[in-house]
Amino acid sequence: MSANGFNSPGQPGDQPARQPAAPSPEPADRETICAVATPPGMGGIGVVRVSGPATAAIARAVCGRLPAPRHAVYTSFADAGGTPIDTGLALYFPAPHSFTGEDVLELQGHGGPVVLAGMMRRLVELGARPARPGEFSERAYLNDKLDLVQAEAIADLVASGTEAAARAAQRSLSGVFSQRVDEVQERLTALRVFVEASIDFPDEEIDFLADSDVVERLEATAGAIHALLAEARQGRILRDGIELAIVGQPNAGKSSLLNALAGADRAIVTEIPGTTRDVLREWIDLDGIPVHLADTAGLRETGDRVEAEGVRRARAVLAGADLALLVVDLTEAPDPQLALLDEFPDLERARVVFNKSDRMTRDQTVPATAVPATVVSARTGAGLDSLKAAIRESVGAGEQTEGGFSARQRHVDALRRAERHVAQGRARLVDEGAAELLAEELRLAQQALGELTGEMMPDDLLGAIFASFCIGK
């Protein structure tokens, strides 16, 4: 035992007495893979990961012996001639008790690019191949170590932009989302058994489908899917954030509002109308919700070619935003400014922000609007807390982000399909008494839910999902 508490083969610079032979090649479907698992660039620590059937032989070749399972061993990592490439910790996890379900080796050395490149060359010499992005997680999924939702949560945890998003990803990784899906799947399975029994045994004295319990169970299942869908929408917001467009006429205070929300002077603010001519983007953490702000050029007709291009881009941002804030200057006539709501593609994704409340006269009133409105002063900060709460409410984030799980747009889409199939099945039963059609709708709903956890997933879609992961994960 060395002074640092790790099992050591000797002094850090000791060379193995004899280099074991390289492992024999493996079939294509049983290849051993390797990758650098730490970010590119220089760092104090660099981790190289190996997984596959040749892992034990590679460990003997690189470390001079096979480390005891799940024990950190301080050793040299040697090249083909026995010269150390680096020294560090080796950890060996034999199958099936590893992340991928295969034999796994982790070599933790120094984080220099040259050192890590040398380690990768040595591993490839010994029969491993560089892993594809996400291939370690893909193997964990294929070996039933985790389902698809949990695998995606690993990538979400790595890419988390806020603490709330990281906590939500961790909850998905721990299985909270998957457990909720399984509960709905069990409801659907029980319903399908109940309904299909009436189809298979139509001459029985008991008419299963005449029992009001079927409709009640359908409604309860639909309610469970709807609740899960609402949580998934919030989880998608925690993961992806929202695109928030700030639009309005020139000099309404759009750039001042962006600066106030960002808490810093990101945009140039002047009294000259048309100062902002391009889209200015800023990212903020809005109480746990990632928000991508876009300050745009003032919407007006102009003969200035540069400003006209800015107006065109502003309208493009408006069309793609999750939520758009129309900033209205309270010191100017409101009706022409509010008329810009006619350009909004969806008023349900719109909110009016009456700005410059600090300059309102005593007898001035705030006009009524067709969409929700908030009164603020971007200069003094008055009303900003109310605006932030309104933004969260407008995108369905609610007051709390704790206890949620991370989700992706594909999860939301699958849950929507499942909800739609259950609703259509109920309608077919109530309106037509069609048990066969109800059974088919329930099957389709269950298939949609199966796409969430990967029970029913085309191979090409699986490949696209894991290709978005980091290499080494």
Contacts in CASP RR format, 6 or more apart in sequence:
PFRMAT RR
TARGET T0000
AUTHOR 0000-0000-0000
METHOD contacts of the structure
MODEL  1
MSANGFNSPGQPGDQPARQPAAPSPEPADRETICAVATPPGMGGIGVVRV
SGPATAAIARAVCGRLPAPRHAVYTSFADAGGTPIDTGLALYFPAPHSFT
GEDVLELQGHGGPVVLAGMMRRLVELGARPARPGEFSERAYLNDKLDLVQ
AEAIADLVASGTEAAARAAQRSLSGVFSQRVDEVQERLTALRVFVEASID
FPDEEIDFLADSDVVERLEATAGAIHALLAEARQGRILRDGIELAIVGQP
NAGKSSLLNALAGADRAIVTEIPGTTRDVLREWIDLDGIPVHLADTAGLR
ETGDRVEAEGVRRARAVLAGADLALLVVDLTEAPDPQLALLDEFPDLERA
RVVFNKSDRMTRDQTVPATAVPATVVSARTGAGLDSLKAAIRESVGAGEQ
TEGGFSARQRHVDALRRAERHVAQGRARLVDEGAAELLAEELRLAQQALG
ELTGEMMPDDLLGAIFASFCIGK
1 7 0 8 1.000
1 8 0 8 1.000
2 8 0 8 1.000
2 10 0 8 1.000
2 74 0 8 1.000
4 74 0 8 1.000
6 72 0 8 1.000
6 73 0 8 1.000
6 74 0 8 1.000
6 89 0 8 1.000
7 67 0 8 1.000
7 68 0 8 1.000
7 71 0 8 1.000
7 72 0 8 1.000
7 73 0 8 1.000
7 74 0 8 1.000
8 73 0 8 1.000
8 74 0 8 1.000
8 75 0 8 1.000
9 16 0 8 1.000
9 63 0 8 1.000
9 64 0 8 1.000
9 65 0 8 1.000
9 73 0 8 1.000
9 74 0 8 1.000
9 75 0 8 1.000
9 76 0 8 1.000
12 74 0 8 1.000
12 76 0 8 1.000
12 87 0 8 1.000
12 88 0 8 1.000
13 76 0 8 1.000
13 84 0 8 1.000
13 87 0 8 1.000
14 76 0 8 1.000
15 76 0 8 1.000
15 78 0 8 1.000
15 82 0 8 1.000
15 83 0 8 1.000
15 84 0 8 1.000
16 63 0 8 1.000
16 64 0 8 1.000
16 65 0 8 1.000
16 76 0 8 1.000
16 78 0 8 1.000
16 82 0 8 1.000
19 61 0 8 1.000
19 64 0 8 1.000
19 78 0 8 1.000
19 80 0 8 1.000
19 81 0 8 1.000
19 82 0 8 1.000
20 57 0 8 1.000
20 60 0 8 1.000
20 61 0 8 1.000
20 64 0 8 1.000
21 61 0 8 1.000
22 57 0 8 1.000
22 61 0 8 1.000
22 125 0 8 1.000
22 126 0 8 1.000
22 127 0 8 1.000
23 32 0 8 1.000
23 54 0 8 1.000
23 57 0 8 1.000
23 58 0 8 1.000
23 61 0 8 1.000
23 126 0 8 1.000
23 127 0 8 1.000
24 54 0 8 1.000
25 127 0 8 1.000
26 32 0 8 1.000
26 52 0 8 1.000
26 53 0 8 1.000
26 54 0 8 1.000
26 127 0 8 1.000
30 52 0 8 1.000
30 53 0 8 1.000
31 52 0 8 1.000
31 128 0 8 1.000
31 129 0 8 1.000
32 50 0 8 1.000
32 51 0 8 1.000
32 52 0 8 1.000
32 53 0 8 1.000
32 54 0 8 1.000
32 55 0 8 1.000
32 58 0 8 1.000
32 127 0 8 1.000
32 128 0 8 1.000
32 129 0 8 1.000
33 50 0 8 1.000
33 51 0 8 1.000
33 52 0 8 1.000
33 128 0 8 1.000
33 129 0 8 1.000
33 130 0 8 1.000
33 131 0 8 1.000
33 132 0 8 1.000
33 135 0 8 1.000
33 136 0 8 1.000
33 139 0 8 1.000
34 48 0 8 1.000
34 49 0 8 1.000
34 50 0 8 1.000
34 51 0 8 1.000
34 120 0 8 1.000
34 123 0 8 1.000
34 124 0 8 1.000
34 128 0 8 1.000
34 129 0 8 1.000
34 130 0 8 1.000
34 131 0 8 1.000
35 48 0 8 1.000
35 49 0 8 1.000
35 120 0 8 1.000
35 130 0 8 1.000
35 131 0 8 1.000
35 135 0 8 1.000
35 136 0 8 1.000
35 471 0 8 1.000
35 472 0 8 1.000
36 46 0 8 1.000
36 47 0 8 1.000
36 48 0 8 1.000
36 49 0 8 1.000
36 116 0 8 1.000
36 119 0 8 1.000
36 120 0 8 1.000
36 471 0 8 1.000
36 472 0 8 1.000
37 46 0 8 1.000
37 47 0 8 1.000
37 48 0 8 1.000
37 49 0 8 1.000
37 106 0 8 1.000
37 472 0 8 1.000
37 473 0 8 1.000
38 45 0 8 1.000
38 46 0 8 1.000
38 47 0 8 1.000
38 111 0 8 1.000
38 116 0 8 1.000
40 113 0 8 1.000
41 111 0 8 1.000
41 112 0 8 1.000
41 113 0 8 1.000
42 111 0 8 1.000
42 112 0 8 1.000
42 113 0 8 1.000
43 110 0 8 1.000
43 111 0 8 1.000
43 112 0 8 1.000
44 110 0 8 1.000
44 111 0 8 1.000
44 112 0 8 1.000
45 108 0 8 1.000
45 109 0 8 1.000
45 110 0 8 1.000
45 111 0 8 1.000
46 108 0 8 1.000
46 109 0 8 1.000
46 110 0 8 1.000
46 111 0 8 1.000
46 112 0 8 1.000
46 115 0 8 1.000
46 116 0 8 1.000
47 106 0 8 1.000
47 107 0 8 1.000
47 108 0 8 1.000
47 109 0 8 1.000
48 106 0 8 1.000
48 107 0 8 1.000
48 109 0 8 1.000
48 116 0 8 1.000
48 119 0 8 1.000
48 120 0 8 1.000
48 123 0 8 1.000
49 104 0 8 1.000
49 105 0 8 1.000
49 106 0 8 1.000
49 107 0 8 1.000
49 131 0 8 1.000
49 136 0 8 1.000
49 472 0 8 1.000
50 58 0 8 1.000
50 59 0 8 1.000
50 104 0 8 1.000
50 105 0 8 1.000
50 106 0 8 1.000
50 107 0 8 1.000
50 123 0 8 1.000
50 128 0 8 1.000
51 98 0 8 1.000
51 99 0 8 1.000
51 100 0 8 1.000
51 102 0 8 1.000
51 103 0 8 1.000
51 104 0 8 1.000
51 105 0 8 1.000
51 131 0 8 1.000
51 136 0 8 1.000
51 139 0 8 1.000
52 100 0 8 1.000
52 102 0 8 1.000
52 103 0 8 1.000
52 104 0 8 1.000
53 102 0 8 1.000
53 103 0 8 1.000
54 126 0 8 1.000
54 127 0 8 1.000
54 128 0 8 1.000
55 92 0 8 1.000
55 102 0 8 1.000
55 103 0 8 1.000
55 104 0 8 1.000
55 105 0 8 1.000
56 66 0 8 1.000
56 92 0 8 1.000
56 94 0 8 1.000
56 103 0 8 1.000
57 126 0 8 1.000
58 105 0 8 1.000
58 123 0 8 1.000
58 126 0 8 1.000
58 127 0 8 1.000
58 128 0 8 1.000
59 65 0 8 1.000
59 66 0 8 1.000
59 67 0 8 1.000
59 90 0 8 1.000
59 92 0 8 1.000
59 105 0 8 1.000
60 66 0 8 1.000
61 78 0 8 1.000
61 126 0 8 1.000
62 77 0 8 1.000
62 78 0 8 1.000
62 90 0 8 1.000
62 107 0 8 1.000
62 122 0 8 1.000
62 123 0 8 1.000
62 126 0 8 1.000
63 73 0 8 1.000
63 75 0 8 1.000
63 76 0 8 1.000
63 77 0 8 1.000
63 78 0 8 1.000
63 90 0 8 1.000
64 75 0 8 1.000
64 78 0 8 1.000
66 92 0 8 1.000
67 73 0 8 1.000
67 75 0 8 1.000
67 90 0 8 1.000
67 91 0 8 1.000
67 92 0 8 1.000
68 92 0 8 1.000
69 92 0 8 1.000
69 93 0 8 1.000
69 94 0 8 1.000
69 97 0 8 1.000
70 91 0 8 1.000
70 92 0 8 1.000
70 93 0 8 1.000
70 97 0 8 1.000
71 91 0 8 1.000
71 92 0 8 1.000
72 89 0 8 1.000
72 90 0 8 1.000
72 91 0 8 1.000
73 89 0 8 1.000
73 90 0 8 1.000
73 91 0 8 1.000
74 87 0 8 1.000
74 88 0 8 1.000
74 89 0 8 1.000
75 87 0 8 1.000
75 88 0 8 1.000
75 89 0 8 1.000
75 90 0 8 1.000
76 84 0 8 1.000
76 86 0 8 1.000
76 87 0 8 1.000
76 88 0 8 1.000
77 84 0 8 1.000
77 85 0 8 1.000
77 86 0 8 1.000
77 87 0 8 1.000
77 88 0 8 1.000
77 90 0 8 1.000
77 107 0 8 1.000
77 109 0 8 1.000
77 119 0 8 1.000
77 122 0 8 1.000
78 84 0 8 1.000
78 85 0 8 1.000
78 122 0 8 1.000
79 85 0 8 1.000
79 118 0 8 1.000
79 122 0 8 1.000
80 122 0 8 1.000
80 125 0 8 1.000
85 115 0 8 1.000
85 118 0 8 1.000
85 119 0 8 1.000
85 122 0 8 1.000
86 109 0 8 1.000
86 110 0 8 1.000
86 115 0 8 1.000
86 119 0 8 1.000
87 109 0 8 1.000
88 107 0 8 1.000
88 108 0 8 1.000
88 109 0 8 1.000
88 110 0 8 1.000
89 107 0 8 1.000
89 108 0 8 1.000
89 109 0 8 1.000
90 105 0 8 1.000
90 106 0 8 1.000
90 107 0 8 1.000
90 108 0 8 1.000
91 105 0 8 1.000
91 106 0 8 1.000
91 108 0 8 1.000
92 103 0 8 1.000
92 104 0 8 1.000
92 105 0 8 1.000
93 99 0 8 1.000
93 103 0 8 1.000
93 104 0 8 1.000
93 105 0 8 1.000
93 106 0 8 1.000
94 103 0 8 1.000
95 101 0 8 1.000
95 102 0 8 1.000
95 103 0 8 1.000
95 104 0 8 1.000
96 102 0 8 1.000
96 143 0 8 1.000
98 104 0 8 1.000
99 136 0 8 1.000
99 140 0 8 1.000
99 145 0 8 1.000
100 136 0 8 1.000
100 139 0 8 1.000
100 140 0 8 1.000
100 143 0 8 1.000
100 145 0 8 1.000
101 139 0 8 1.000
101 140 0 8 1.000
101 143 0 8 1.000
101 145 0 8 1.000
102 139 0 8 1.000
102 143 0 8 1.000
107 119 0 8 1.000
109 115 0 8 1.000
120 130 0 8 1.000
124 130 0 8 1.000
130 471 0 8 1.000
131 471 0 8 1.000
131 472 0 8 1.000
132 138 0 8 1.000
132 466 0 8 1.000
132 467 0 8 1.000
132 471 0 8 1.000
133 466 0 8 1.000
133 467 0 8 1.000
133 468 0 8 1.000
133 469 0 8 1.000
133 470 0 8 1.000
133 471 0 8 1.000
133 472 0 8 1.000
133 473 0 8 1.000
134 155 0 8 1.000
134 466 0 8 1.000
134 467 0 8 1.000
134 469 0 8 1.000
134 470 0 8 1.000
134 471 0 8 1.000
134 472 0 8 1.000
134 473 0 8 1.000
135 466 0 8 1.000
135 472 0 8 1.000
136 472 0 8 1.000
136 473 0 8 1.000
137 146 0 8 1.000
137 151 0 8 1.000
137 154 0 8 1.000
137 155 0 8 1.000
137 466 0 8 1.000
137 469 0 8 1.000
137 473 0 8 1.000
138 151 0 8 1.000
138 462 0 8 1.000
138 463 0 8 1.000
138 466 0 8 1.000
140 146 0 8 1.000
140 151 0 8 1.000
141 147 0 8 1.000
141 148 0 8 1.000
141 151 0 8 1.000
141 454 0 8 1.000
141 466 0 8 1.000
146 173 0 8 1.000
147 178 0 8 1.000
147 453 0 8 1.000
147 454 0 8 1.000
147 455 0 8 1.000
148 452 0 8 1.000
148 453 0 8 1.000
148 454 0 8 1.000
148 457 0 8 1.000
148 462 0 8 1.000
148 465 0 8 1.000
149 172 0 8 1.000
149 175 0 8 1.000
149 177 0 8 1.000
149 178 0 8 1.000
149 181 0 8 1.000
149 411 0 8 1.000
149 452 0 8 1.000
149 453 0 8 1.000
149 454 0 8 1.000
150 172 0 8 1.000
150 173 0 8 1.000
150 175 0 8 1.000
150 178 0 8 1.000
151 465 0 8 1.000
151 466 0 8 1.000
152 172 0 8 1.000
152 408 0 8 1.000
152 465 0 8 1.000
153 169 0 8 1.000
153 170 0 8 1.000
153 172 0 8 1.000
153 173 0 8 1.000
153 177 0 8 1.000
153 405 0 8 1.000
153 406 0 8 1.000
154 173 0 8 1.000
154 469 0 8 1.000
154 473 0 8 1.000
155 468 0 8 1.000
155 469 0 8 1.000
155 470 0 8 1.000
155 473 0 8 1.000
156 165 0 8 1.000
156 168 0 8 1.000
156 169 0 8 1.000
156 172 0 8 1.000
156 239 0 8 1.000
156 406 0 8 1.000
156 408 0 8 1.000
157 166 0 8 1.000
157 169 0 8 1.000
157 170 0 8 1.000
157 173 0 8 1.000
157 406 0 8 1.000
158 470 0 8 1.000
158 473 0 8 1.000
160 166 0 8 1.000
160 169 0 8 1.000
160 239 0 8 1.000
161 285 0 8 1.000
161 290 0 8 1.000
162 238 0 8 1.000
162 285 0 8 1.000
162 288 0 8 1.000
162 289 0 8 1.000
162 290 0 8 1.000
163 288 0 8 1.000
164 238 0 8 1.000
164 288 0 8 1.000
164 289 0 8 1.000
164 401 0 8 1.000
164 402 0 8 1.000
165 238 0 8 1.000
165 239 0 8 1.000
165 288 0 8 1.000
165 290 0 8 1.000
165 406 0 8 1.000
167 402 0 8 1.000
167 403 0 8 1.000
167 404 0 8 1.000
168 235 0 8 1.000
168 238 0 8 1.000
168 239 0 8 1.000
168 401 0 8 1.000
168 403 0 8 1.000
168 404 0 8 1.000
168 405 0 8 1.000
168 406 0 8 1.000
169 239 0 8 1.000
169 405 0 8 1.000
169 406 0 8 1.000
171 177 0 8 1.000
171 403 0 8 1.000
171 404 0 8 1.000
171 405 0 8 1.000
171 406 0 8 1.000
172 178 0 8 1.000
172 405 0 8 1.000
172 406 0 8 1.000
172 407 0 8 1.000
176 404 0 8 1.000
176 405 0 8 1.000
177 232 0 8 1.000
177 405 0 8 1.000
177 406 0 8 1.000
177 407 0 8 1.000
177 411 0 8 1.000
177 452 0 8 1.000
178 452 0 8 1.000
178 453 0 8 1.000
180 228 0 8 1.000
180 231 0 8 1.000
181 228 0 8 1.000
181 449 0 8 1.000
181 450 0 8 1.000
181 452 0 8 1.000
181 453 0 8 1.000
182 453 0 8 1.000
183 224 0 8 1.000
184 221 0 8 1.000
184 224 0 8 1.000
184 225 0 8 1.000
184 228 0 8 1.000
184 418 0 8 1.000
184 449 0 8 1.000
185 446 0 8 1.000
185 449 0 8 1.000
185 450 0 8 1.000
187 217 0 8 1.000
187 220 0 8 1.000
187 221 0 8 1.000
187 224 0 8 1.000
188 221 0 8 1.000
188 422 0 8 1.000
188 442 0 8 1.000
188 445 0 8 1.000
188 446 0 8 1.000
188 449 0 8 1.000
189 446 0 8 1.000
190 217 0 8 1.000
191 214 0 8 1.000
191 217 0 8 1.000
191 218 0 8 1.000
191 221 0 8 1.000
191 442 0 8 1.000
192 439 0 8 1.000
192 442 0 8 1.000
192 443 0 8 1.000
192 446 0 8 1.000
194 208 0 8 1.000
194 214 0 8 1.000
194 217 0 8 1.000
195 208 0 8 1.000
195 209 0 8 1.000
195 214 0 8 1.000
195 435 0 8 1.000
195 438 0 8 1.000
195 439 0 8 1.000
195 442 0 8 1.000
196 439 0 8 1.000
197 208 0 8 1.000
198 204 0 8 1.000
198 207 0 8 1.000
198 208 0 8 1.000
198 209 0 8 1.000
198 435 0 8 1.000
199 435 0 8 1.000
199 436 0 8 1.000
199 439 0 8 1.000
208 214 0 8 1.000
209 429 0 8 1.000
209 433 0 8 1.000
209 435 0 8 1.000
209 438 0 8 1.000
214 429 0 8 1.000
215 426 0 8 1.000
215 429 0 8 1.000
215 430 0 8 1.000
218 422 0 8 1.000
218 425 0 8 1.000
218 426 0 8 1.000
218 429 0 8 1.000
219 426 0 8 1.000
221 422 0 8 1.000
222 419 0 8 1.000
222 422 0 8 1.000
222 423 0 8 1.000
222 426 0 8 1.000
225 415 0 8 1.000
225 418 0 8 1.000
225 419 0 8 1.000
225 422 0 8 1.000
225 445 0 8 1.000
226 419 0 8 1.000
228 415 0 8 1.000
229 412 0 8 1.000
229 415 0 8 1.000
229 416 0 8 1.000
229 419 0 8 1.000
231 404 0 8 1.000
231 405 0 8 1.000
231 407 0 8 1.000
232 407 0 8 1.000
232 411 0 8 1.000
232 412 0 8 1.000
232 415 0 8 1.000
233 396 0 8 1.000
233 407 0 8 1.000
233 412 0 8 1.000
234 396 0 8 1.000
234 397 0 8 1.000
234 398 0 8 1.000
234 401 0 8 1.000
234 404 0 8 1.000
234 407 0 8 1.000
235 404 0 8 1.000
235 405 0 8 1.000
235 406 0 8 1.000
235 407 0 8 1.000
236 407 0 8 1.000
236 408 0 8 1.000
236 409 0 8 1.000
236 411 0 8 1.000
236 412 0 8 1.000
237 289 0 8 1.000
237 395 0 8 1.000
237 396 0 8 1.000
237 397 0 8 1.000
238 288 0 8 1.000
238 289 0 8 1.000
238 290 0 8 1.000
238 401 0 8 1.000
238 404 0 8 1.000
238 406 0 8 1.000
239 406 0 8 1.000
239 407 0 8 1.000
239 408 0 8 1.000
240 290 0 8 1.000
240 408 0 8 1.000
240 409 0 8 1.000
241 289 0 8 1.000
241 290 0 8 1.000
241 291 0 8 1.000
241 292 0 8 1.000
242 289 0 8 1.000
242 290 0 8 1.000
242 291 0 8 1.000
242 292 0 8 1.000
242 322 0 8 1.000
242 323 0 8 1.000
242 391 0 8 1.000
242 395 0 8 1.000
243 292 0 8 1.000
243 294 0 8 1.000
243 317 0 8 1.000
243 320 0 8 1.000
243 321 0 8 1.000
243 322 0 8 1.000
243 323 0 8 1.000
244 291 0 8 1.000
244 292 0 8 1.000
244 293 0 8 1.000
244 294 0 8 1.000
244 321 0 8 1.000
244 322 0 8 1.000
244 323 0 8 1.000
244 324 0 8 1.000
244 325 0 8 1.000
244 391 0 8 1.000
245 294 0 8 1.000
245 296 0 8 1.000
245 314 0 8 1.000
245 317 0 8 1.000
245 318 0 8 1.000
245 320 0 8 1.000
245 321 0 8 1.000
245 323 0 8 1.000
245 324 0 8 1.000
245 325 0 8 1.000
246 254 0 8 1.000
246 257 0 8 1.000
246 258 0 8 1.000
246 293 0 8 1.000
246 294 0 8 1.000
246 295 0 8 1.000
246 296 0 8 1.000
246 324 0 8 1.000
246 325 0 8 1.000
246 327 0 8 1.000
247 254 0 8 1.000
247 296 0 8 1.000
247 298 0 8 1.000
247 299 0 8 1.000
247 314 0 8 1.000
247 317 0 8 1.000
247 318 0 8 1.000
247 324 0 8 1.000
247 325 0 8 1.000
247 326 0 8 1.000
247 327 0 8 1.000
247 340 0 8 1.000
248 254 0 8 1.000
248 296 0 8 1.000
248 298 0 8 1.000
248 299 0 8 1.000
248 326 0 8 1.000
248 327 0 8 1.000
248 328 0 8 1.000
248 337 0 8 1.000
248 340 0 8 1.000
249 298 0 8 1.000
249 299 0 8 1.000
249 300 0 8 1.000
249 329 0 8 1.000
249 332 0 8 1.000
249 336 0 8 1.000
249 337 0 8 1.000
249 340 0 8 1.000
250 273 0 8 1.000
250 274 0 8 1.000
250 297 0 8 1.000
250 298 0 8 1.000
250 300 0 8 1.000
251 271 0 8 1.000
251 272 0 8 1.000
251 273 0 8 1.000
251 274 0 8 1.000
251 329 0 8 1.000
252 298 0 8 1.000
252 327 0 8 1.000
252 328 0 8 1.000
252 329 0 8 1.000
252 332 0 8 1.000
252 337 0 8 1.000
252 355 0 8 1.000
253 269 0 8 1.000
253 327 0 8 1.000
253 329 0 8 1.000
253 355 0 8 1.000
253 356 0 8 1.000
253 378 0 8 1.000
254 276 0 8 1.000
254 295 0 8 1.000
254 296 0 8 1.000
254 298 0 8 1.000
254 327 0 8 1.000
255 267 0 8 1.000
255 268 0 8 1.000
255 269 0 8 1.000
255 275 0 8 1.000
255 276 0 8 1.000
255 280 0 8 1.000
255 295 0 8 1.000
256 267 0 8 1.000
256 269 0 8 1.000
256 355 0 8 1.000
256 378 0 8 1.000
256 379 0 8 1.000
257 295 0 8 1.000
257 325 0 8 1.000
257 327 0 8 1.000
257 353 0 8 1.000
257 355 0 8 1.000
257 376 0 8 1.000
257 378 0 8 1.000
258 266 0 8 1.000
258 267 0 8 1.000
258 280 0 8 1.000
258 282 0 8 1.000
258 293 0 8 1.000
258 295 0 8 1.000
259 265 0 8 1.000
259 266 0 8 1.000
259 267 0 8 1.000
259 269 0 8 1.000
259 378 0 8 1.000
260 376 0 8 1.000
260 378 0 8 1.000
260 379 0 8 1.000
260 381 0 8 1.000
260 384 0 8 1.000
261 284 0 8 1.000
261 286 0 8 1.000
261 291 0 8 1.000
261 293 0 8 1.000
261 384 0 8 1.000
261 387 0 8 1.000
261 388 0 8 1.000
262 282 0 8 1.000
262 284 0 8 1.000
262 293 0 8 1.000
263 284 0 8 1.000
266 280 0 8 1.000
266 282 0 8 1.000
267 276 0 8 1.000
267 280 0 8 1.000
267 282 0 8 1.000
267 295 0 8 1.000
268 275 0 8 1.000
268 276 0 8 1.000
269 275 0 8 1.000
274 297 0 8 1.000
274 298 0 8 1.000
274 307 0 8 1.000
276 295 0 8 1.000
276 296 0 8 1.000
276 297 0 8 1.000
276 298 0 8 1.000
277 297 0 8 1.000
277 306 0 8 1.000
277 307 0 8 1.000
277 309 0 8 1.000
277 310 0 8 1.000
278 297 0 8 1.000
278 310 0 8 1.000
278 313 0 8 1.000
279 294 0 8 1.000
279 295 0 8 1.000
279 296 0 8 1.000
279 297 0 8 1.000
279 310 0 8 1.000
279 313 0 8 1.000
279 314 0 8 1.000
279 317 0 8 1.000
280 294 0 8 1.000
280 295 0 8 1.000
280 296 0 8 1.000
281 292 0 8 1.000
281 293 0 8 1.000
281 294 0 8 1.000
281 295 0 8 1.000
282 292 0 8 1.000
282 293 0 8 1.000
282 295 0 8 1.000
283 290 0 8 1.000
283 291 0 8 1.000
283 292 0 8 1.000
283 293 0 8 1.000
284 290 0 8 1.000
284 291 0 8 1.000
284 293 0 8 1.000
285 291 0 8 1.000
286 388 0 8 1.000
286 391 0 8 1.000
286 392 0 8 1.000
287 388 0 8 1.000
287 392 0 8 1.000
287 401 0 8 1.000
288 401 0 8 1.000
289 392 0 8 1.000
289 395 0 8 1.000
289 397 0 8 1.000
289 401 0 8 1.000
291 391 0 8 1.000
294 317 0 8 1.000
294 321 0 8 1.000
296 310 0 8 1.000
296 313 0 8 1.000
296 314 0 8 1.000
296 317 0 8 1.000
296 318 0 8 1.000
297 307 0 8 1.000
297 310 0 8 1.000
297 311 0 8 1.000
297 313 0 8 1.000
297 314 0 8 1.000
298 311 0 8 1.000
298 314 0 8 1.000
299 311 0 8 1.000
299 314 0 8 1.000
299 315 0 8 1.000
299 340 0 8 1.000
299 343 0 8 1.000
300 311 0 8 1.000
302 308 0 8 1.000
302 311 0 8 1.000
315 343 0 8 1.000
318 324 0 8 1.000
318 343 0 8 1.000
318 344 0 8 1.000
318 345 0 8 1.000
319 345 0 8 1.000
320 345 0 8 1.000
321 349 0 8 1.000
322 349 0 8 1.000
322 395 0 8 1.000
323 349 0 8 1.000
323 350 0 8 1.000
323 351 0 8 1.000
323 391 0 8 1.000
323 394 0 8 1.000
323 395 0 8 1.000
324 344 0 8 1.000
324 349 0 8 1.000
324 350 0 8 1.000
324 351 0 8 1.000
325 351 0 8 1.000
325 352 0 8 1.000
325 353 0 8 1.000
326 337 0 8 1.000
326 338 0 8 1.000
326 340 0 8 1.000
326 341 0 8 1.000
326 344 0 8 1.000
326 350 0 8 1.000
326 351 0 8 1.000
326 352 0 8 1.000
326 353 0 8 1.000
326 371 0 8 1.000
327 353 0 8 1.000
327 355 0 8 1.000
328 334 0 8 1.000
328 337 0 8 1.000
328 338 0 8 1.000
328 352 0 8 1.000
328 353 0 8 1.000
328 354 0 8 1.000
328 355 0 8 1.000
329 337 0 8 1.000
329 355 0 8 1.000
329 356 0 8 1.000
330 354 0 8 1.000
330 355 0 8 1.000
330 356 0 8 1.000
330 357 0 8 1.000
330 359 0 8 1.000
330 360 0 8 1.000
330 364 0 8 1.000
330 366 0 8 1.000
330 375 0 8 1.000
331 356 0 8 1.000
331 359 0 8 1.000
331 360 0 8 1.000
334 354 0 8 1.000
334 367 0 8 1.000
335 367 0 8 1.000
338 352 0 8 1.000
338 367 0 8 1.000
338 369 0 8 1.000
341 347 0 8 1.000
341 350 0 8 1.000
341 352 0 8 1.000
341 369 0 8 1.000
341 370 0 8 1.000
341 371 0 8 1.000
344 350 0 8 1.000
347 370 0 8 1.000
347 371 0 8 1.000
349 394 0 8 1.000
350 371 0 8 1.000
351 371 0 8 1.000
351 372 0 8 1.000
351 373 0 8 1.000
351 374 0 8 1.000
351 390 0 8 1.000
351 391 0 8 1.000
351 394 0 8 1.000
352 369 0 8 1.000
352 371 0 8 1.000
352 372 0 8 1.000
352 373 0 8 1.000
352 374 0 8 1.000
353 373 0 8 1.000
353 374 0 8 1.000
353 376 0 8 1.000
353 387 0 8 1.000
354 366 0 8 1.000
354 373 0 8 1.000
354 374 0 8 1.000
354 375 0 8 1.000
354 376 0 8 1.000
355 376 0 8 1.000
355 377 0 8 1.000
355 378 0 8 1.000
356 377 0 8 1.000
356 378 0 8 1.000
356 379 0 8 1.000
357 375 0 8 1.000
357 376 0 8 1.000
357 377 0 8 1.000
357 382 0 8 1.000
357 383 0 8 1.000
358 377 0 8 1.000
358 379 0 8 1.000
358 380 0 8 1.000
358 382 0 8 1.000
359 377 0 8 1.000
366 373 0 8 1.000
366 375 0 8 1.000
372 390 0 8 1.000
372 394 0 8 1.000
374 383 0 8 1.000
374 386 0 8 1.000
374 387 0 8 1.000
374 390 0 8 1.000
375 383 0 8 1.000
376 382 0 8 1.000
376 383 0 8 1.000
376 384 0 8 1.000
376 386 0 8 1.000
376 387 0 8 1.000
377 383 0 8 1.000
378 384 0 8 1.000
389 399 0 8 1.000
392 398 0 8 1.000
392 399 0 8 1.000
410 451 0 8 1.000
411 452 0 8 1.000
414 448 0 8 1.000
414 449 0 8 1.000
414 450 0 8 1.000
414 451 0 8 1.000
414 452 0 8 1.000
415 448 0 8 1.000
415 449 0 8 1.000
415 452 0 8 1.000
417 444 0 8 1.000
417 445 0 8 1.000
417 448 0 8 1.000
418 445 0 8 1.000
418 446 0 8 1.000
418 448 0 8 1.000
418 449 0 8 1.000
419 445 0 8 1.000
421 441 0 8 1.000
421 442 0 8 1.000
421 444 0 8 1.000
421 445 0 8 1.000
421 448 0 8 1.000
422 441 0 8 1.000
422 442 0 8 1.000
422 445 0 8 1.000
424 441 0 8 1.000
425 437 0 8 1.000
425 438 0 8 1.000
425 441 0 8 1.000
425 442 0 8 1.000
426 438 0 8 1.000
428 434 0 8 1.000
428 437 0 8 1.000
428 438 0 8 1.000
428 441 0 8 1.000
429 435 0 8 1.000
429 437 0 8 1.000
429 438 0 8 1.000
447 456 0 8 1.000
450 456 0 8 1.000
450 457 0 8 1.000
451 457 0 8 1.000
454 462 0 8 1.000
END
